[in-house]
Amino acid sequence: MEEIVLALQQPETKEQTFKKLMDTYQKRLYAHIYRYVNNHEDTNDVLQNTFIKIWKNIDAFRNECSLYSWLYRIAANEAITFLNKNNKQKTVAIEDTKIARASGFDTENSQQIELKFKLALEELPEKQRQVFILRYYDEMPYEKMSEVLETSEGALKASYHHAVKKIEKILLQH
């Protein structure tokens, strides 16, 4: 990974290496952003802004965390900025069926469960939602999350625990 960063910081190899970086991380960053934005068009816009920010700031990257962590942090920050700036109401899409598949219910019930879950997720405070998304959807280990969010593992575990409890409470109320 260090060689990629070095190649990105050299004018003669920056453009070609950046295209490789985009190819490597585009799908994962798209999925990560989509979990915040829940709209394909907006997700594409935020992803484009994310790559622009990466392009402009790659020279400032200092290997204090992994490149992967740095990219995820930028993507999450861009998604949050987009939502705040546009004061977008989050829309709920029923495309992610992780819960539905695991539930064993028929498709209609599965979609209702997924809808309730996503609505509950939207009610979480921003930090807890961010931790929950990284842990639940991306299955990111706490150690890696600590790099991405620049927070201690203990604080992340506590945030995740509180998020789970709040989601459970919200789901039981509906």
Number of C-alpha atoms within 10 A of each C-alpha: 10 11 9 15 19 15 17 20 20 12 9 10 13 17 15 12 19 20 10 12 15 12 10 11 13 15 12 12 22 18 17 22 26 21 23 23 24 19 15 14 11 17 22 15 13 26 25 16 17 24 19 11 15 18 15 10 11 17 13 9 15 12 11 9 14 15 18 14 18 19 18 22 18 19 25 24 16 20 25 18 13 19 17 11 9 9 9 11 11 14 13 17 16 15 10 14 15 11 14 20 14 9 13 10 13 10 12 10 13 20 20 13 19 23 19 17 17 20 17 19 24 17 14 18 12 13 14 21 21 22 24 24 18 23 18 12 14 13 11 16 12 20 13 17 22 19 19 22 20 13 13 13 17 12 13 22 15 13 19 23 15 15 23 18 12 18 21 13 12 17 15 8 7 7
